Amino acid sequence: MADCVGVGMNVVAQYLFYCEETREGFKKENPELGVTDLAKLQGAAWKELDDADKVKVRARAKDEGWRAK
């Protein structure tokens, strides 16, 4: 991952924001799946995001007040 992706915000916080942001969409696309399987899909989708998309997630998270604890 590029050095700029995690600057100023914990990568875990970015991922948790991404999960919160995408959870409803994954649930609508896969209503038969439980929480664990949805989380696996979200994790796989996160891994497929390129650095530019992760920077966008970080920016949205920052705009909404998410930060590393």
C-alpha positions as CSV (number, residue, x, y, z in Angstrom):
1,M,0.0,0.0,0.0
2,A,1.3,3.5,-0.8
3,D,2.7,5.4,2.1
4,C,0.1,8.2,1.7
5,V,-2.9,5.9,2.3
6,G,-2.5,5.6,6.0
7,V,-1.2,9.0,6.8
8,G,-3.2,10.8,9.4
9,M,-5.7,8.0,9.9
10,N,-5.3,4.5,11.2
11,V,-5.8,2.0,8.4
12,V,-8.1,0.0,10.7
13,A,-10.3,3.0,11.1
14,Q,-10.4,3.4,7.3
15,Y,-11.4,-0.2,6.9
16,L,-14.1,0.0,9.6
17,F,-15.5,3.2,8.0
18,Y,-15.5,1.3,4.6
19,C,-17.4,-1.6,6.2
20,E,-20.0,0.7,7.7
21,E,-20.4,2.6,4.5
22,T,-20.8,-0.5,2.3
23,R,-22.7,-2.9,4.7
24,E,-26.2,-2.1,3.4
25,G,-25.3,-2.5,-0.2
26,F,-23.7,-5.9,0.5
27,K,-26.8,-6.9,2.5
28,K,-29.1,-5.9,-0.4
29,E,-27.0,-7.8,-2.9
30,N,-26.7,-10.9,-0.7
31,P,-29.8,-11.1,1.6
32,E,-29.2,-14.8,2.3
33,L,-25.8,-14.3,3.9
34,G,-25.2,-13.9,7.6
35,V,-23.0,-11.3,9.3
36,T,-19.8,-13.4,9.0
37,D,-20.2,-14.1,5.3
38,L,-21.0,-10.4,4.6
39,A,-17.8,-9.4,6.5
40,K,-15.8,-11.8,4.4
41,L,-17.2,-10.2,1.2
42,Q,-16.4,-6.8,2.5
43,G,-12.9,-7.8,3.4
44,A,-12.3,-9.3,0.0
45,A,-13.7,-6.1,-1.7
46,W,-11.4,-3.9,0.5
47,K,-8.4,-5.9,-0.5
48,E,-9.3,-5.4,-4.2
49,L,-9.5,-1.6,-3.8
50,D,-6.5,0.2,-5.2
51,D,-4.6,2.9,-3.3
52,A,-6.5,5.7,-5.0
53,D,-9.8,4.3,-3.9
54,K,-8.5,3.8,-0.4
55,V,-7.4,7.5,-0.3
56,K,-11.0,8.4,-1.3
57,V,-12.4,6.3,1.6
58,R,-10.0,8.0,4.0
59,A,-11.1,11.4,2.8
60,R,-14.8,10.5,3.3
61,A,-14.0,9.1,6.7
62,K,-12.2,12.2,7.7
63,D,-15.0,14.4,6.4
64,E,-17.4,12.5,8.7
65,G,-15.2,12.8,11.7
66,W,-13.7,9.3,11.9
67,R,-10.2,9.2,13.4
68,A,-7.7,6.8,14.9
69,K,-8.2,6.2,18.6
